[in-house]
Amino acid sequence: MQAYTDRGFKIKAILGDGQFQHIQQIIQQKGVILNICSANEHVPEIERYIRTLKERVRSIATILPFKKYPPRLIVEMVSNCVFWLNSFPRRDGVHNILSPRAIMTGQKIHYDKHCRLEFGTYVQVHEKHNNSMDSRTSGAIALSPSGNEQGGHYFLSLHTRKRILRNHWTVLPMPNDAVDVVHRLAATSKQTGGITFTDKEGNIIMEDDESDADDGPEDVPIPVDDDMDDIHVEGIDTRIETTGVGNQVHDTGNTEAETGKKKPQEWTMARPEHMLALKKMYKYPKYTLVQKTYKN
């Protein structure tokens, strides 16, 4: 909040979820309204930004030679995406020319200084040295620009396993030893393959599409009336069977009038392998779907 105030912005309201509940009184004492959404609700602007951020992270991961990623590398990958998202003007932003980073910090991006390395590039960073025979460079993986005026860059040192800031380096092809070091770091952190997004407590963050998806079962039995055995629909040729979907309707036995007993209820099961035939039947009326029926 102080950063926005220093840049001449006056904050009137903040949108957040339940995690900001414990600081609501502190924020309101400063004359700012903190609107907390209810459970199972989301702030659309924030959720859309998070979705874009995850897409950028996965795009970077697809071009890297690593199969497993340590938590430190995932955090730096997210930080790199945030840096570049804030370095360009937004279509719906407050300014058509200035980027969010330029508005909030007053610093601009220079191509010759800040666009020299891609995330995940292997380099040999130049270290301090003297006249001894010690190594003057060390292997590292490029992370993101620091944003300073000198054009420094953050790296993940493969020797110390820490983030370092350097302004001199030499780009080299990725060796197999560097890939093995990253995989060992991931194994030490008990990381599996792929990218897993977690919060600071280590809880896995679920996708919005998964939480909003229908949780109902796919194969839901649908009761069929007794008088629906022989039905004719105009425009459907019942003599044509869809290839690969069932055979013919099984005989359910004698009728109620012949046996004197109540006919057992029939159930038609909608199975996933029938979905392609269903789409074909609705698109081309001459096709029909022959389904199997099951007795109780």
For each residue, the residues with C-beta under 8 A, 3 or more apart:
1: 4 5 11 27 30 32
2: 5 6
3: 6 7 104
4: 1 7 9 11 104
5: 1 2 8 9 10 11
6: 2 3
7: 3 4 103 104 106
8: 5
9: 4 5
10: 5
11: 1 4 5 14 32
12: 32 33
13: 32 33 34 35
14: 11 20 27 32 33 34 35
15: 35 37 43 45 46
16: 19 20 34 35 36 37 43
17: 20 36 37 41 42 43
18: 21 36 37 39
19: 16
20: 14 16 17 23 24 27 34 36
21: 18 24 36
22:
23: 20 26 27 34
24: 20 21 27 28 34 36
25: 28 29
26: 23 29 30
27: 1 14 20 23 24 30 32 34
28: 24 25 31 32 33 34
29: 25 26
30: 1 26 27
31: 28
32: 1 11 12 13 14 27 28
33: 12 13 14 28
34: 13 14 16 20 23 24 27 28
35: 13 14 15 16
36: 16 17 18 20 21 24
37: 15 16 17 18 41 42 43
38: 41
39: 18
40:
41: 17 37 38
42: 17 37 46 47 208
43: 15 16 17 37 46 47
44: 47 48
45: 15 48 49
46: 15 42 43 49 50
47: 42 43 44 50 51 208
48: 44 45 51 52
49: 45 46 52 53
50: 46 47 53 54
51: 47 48 54 55 208
52: 48 49 55 56 85
53: 49 50 56 57 78 81 82 85
54: 50 51 57 58 197
55: 51 52 58 59
56: 52 53 59 60 81 84 85
57: 53 54 60 61 74 77 78 81 195
58: 54 55 61 62 195
59: 55 56 62 63
60: 56 57 63 64 77 80 81 119 120
61: 57 58 64 66 69 77 194 195
62: 58 59
63: 59 60 120
64: 60 61 120
65: 174 179
66: 61 69 73 120 179 182 183 186
67: 183 193
68: 182 183 186 187 191 192 193
69: 61 66 73 74 77 182 186 191 194 195
70: 73 74 182 185 186 188 189 191
71: 74 75 189 191 198
72: 75 76 156 161 163 185
73: 66 69 70 76 77 141 156 182 185
74: 57 69 70 71 77 78 195 196 197
75: 71 72 78 79
76: 72 73 79 80 119 143 144 154 156 163
77: 57 60 61 69 73 74 80 81 119
78: 53 57 74 75 81 82
79: 75 76 82 83 143 144
80: 60 76 77 83 84 119 143 144
81: 53 56 57 60 77 78 84 85
82: 53 78 79 85 86
83: 79 80 86 87 101 144 145 147
84: 56 80 81 87 88
85: 52 53 56 81 82 88
86: 82 83 99 100 101 104
87: 83 84 99 101 109
88: 84 85 99
89: 93 95 96 97 98 99
90: 93 99 100
91:
92:
93: 89 90 96 100
94: 103
95: 89 98 103
96: 89 93
97: 89
98: 89 95 102 103
99: 86 87 88 89 90 102 103 108 109
100: 86 90 93 103 104
101: 83 86 87 104 105 107 109 147
102: 98 99 105 106 107 108
103: 7 94 95 98 99 100
104: 3 4 7 86 100 101
105: 101 102 147
106: 7 102
107: 101 102 147 149
108: 99 102
109: 87 99 101 114 115 147
110: 113 114 115 151
111: 114 115
112: 115 116 151
113: 110 116 145 149 150 151
114: 109 110 111 145 147 151
115: 109 110 111 112 145
116: 112 113 151 153
117: 121 123 142 145 153 169 171
118: 121 142
119: 60 76 77 80 142 143 144
120: 60 63 64 66 141 142
121: 117 118 141 142 171 174
122: 139 140 141 142 171 172 173 174 175 178
123: 117 139 140 141 142 155 169 170 171 172
124: 137 138 139 140 169 170 172
125: 137 138 140 155 157 164 166 168 169
126: 136 137 166 168 169 170
127: 135 136 137 138
128:
129: 132 134 136
130: 134
131:
132: 129
133:
134: 129 130
135: 127 138
136: 126 127 129
137: 124 125 126 127 170
138: 124 125 127 135 157 158 159
139: 122 123 124 157 158 159 175 177 178
140: 122 123 124 125 155 156 157 158 164 166 169
141: 73 120 121 122 123 155 156 158 178 182
142: 117 118 119 120 121 122 123 153 154 155 169
143: 76 79 80 119 153 154 155 156 163
144: 76 79 80 83 119 153 154
145: 83 113 114 115 117 151 152 153 154
146: 152 153 154 165
147: 83 101 105 107 109 114
148: 151 152
149: 107 113
150: 113 167
151: 110 112 113 114 116 145 148 167
152: 145 146 148 165 166 167
153: 116 117 142 143 144 145 146 165 166 167 169
154: 76 142 143 144 145 146 163 164 165
155: 123 125 140 141 142 143 163 164 165 166 169
156: 72 73 76 140 141 143 161 162 163 164
157: 125 138 139 140 160 161 162 163 164
158: 138 139 140 141 161 178 181
159: 138 139
160: 157 164
161: 72 156 157 158 185
162: 156 157
163: 72 76 143 154 155 156 157
164: 125 140 154 155 156 157 160
165: 146 152 153 154 155
166: 125 126 140 152 153 155 169
167: 150 151 152 153
168: 125 126
169: 117 123 124 125 126 140 142 153 155 166
170: 123 124 126 137
171: 117 121 122 123
172: 122 123 124 175
173: 122
174: 65 121 122 178 179
175: 122 139 172 178 179
176: 179 180
177: 139 180 181
178: 122 139 141 158 174 175 181 182
179: 65 66 174 175 176 182 183
180: 176 177 183 184
181: 158 177 178 184 185
182: 66 68 69 70 73 141 178 179 185 186
183: 66 67 68 179 180 186 187
184: 180 181 187 188
185: 70 72 73 161 181 182 188 189
186: 66 68 69 70 182 183 189 191
187: 68 183 184 190 191
188: 70 184 185
189: 70 71 185 186
190: 187
191: 68 69 70 71 186 187 196
192: 68 196
193: 67 68
194: 61 69
195: 57 58 61 69 74
196: 74 191 192 204
197: 54 74 204 205
198: 71 201 202 203 204 205
199: 202 203 205
200:
201: 198
202: 198 199
203: 198 199
204: 196 197 198
205: 197 198 199
206: 210 211
207: 210 211
208: 42 47 51 211 212
209: 212 213
210: 206 207 213
211: 206 207 208
212: 208 209
213: 209 210
214:
215:
216: 220
217: 220
218: 270 272
219: 269 270 271 272
220: 216 217 270
221: 267 268 269
222: 267 268 269 270
223: 265 266 267
224: 228 265 266 267 268 293
225: 228
226: 229 256 263 265 266
227:
228: 224 225 231
229: 226 249 252
230:
231: 228
232: 236 238
233: 236
234:
235: 285 286
236: 232 233 281 285 286 287 288
237: 240 286 287 288
238: 232 288
239:
240: 237 286 287 288
241: 245 246 248 288 290
242: 245 277 280 281 287 288 289 290
243:
244: 273 277
245: 241 242 273 274 277 289 290 291
246: 241 274 289 290 291 292
247: 290 292
248: 241 290
249: 229 290 291 292 293
250: 292 293
251:
252: 229 263 264 266 293 295
253: 259 263 264
254: 258 259
255: 258 259 263
256: 226 259 260 261 262 263
257: 260
258: 254 255
259: 253 254 255 256
260: 256 257
261: 256
262: 256
263: 226 252 253 255 256
264: 252 253 295 296
265: 223 224 226 296
266: 223 224 226 252 293 294 295
267: 221 222 223 224 293 294 296
268: 221 222 224 291 292 293 294
269: 219 221 222 291 292 294
270: 218 219 220 222 274
271: 219 274
272: 218 219 275
273: 244 245 276
274: 245 246 270 271 277 278 289 291
275: 272 278 279
276: 273 279 280
277: 242 244 245 274 280 281 287 289
278: 274 275 281 282 289
279: 275 276 282 283
280: 242 276 277 283 284 287
281: 236 242 277 278 284 285 287 288 289
282: 278 279
283: 279 280
284: 280 281 287
285: 235 236 281
286: 235 236 237 240
287: 236 237 240 242 277 280 281 284
288: 236 237 238 240 241 242 281
289: 242 245 246 274 277 278 281
290: 241 242 245 246 247 248 249
291: 245 246 249 268 269 274
292: 246 247 249 250 268 269
293: 224 249 250 252 266 267 268
294: 266 267 268 269
295: 252 264 266
296: 264 265 267
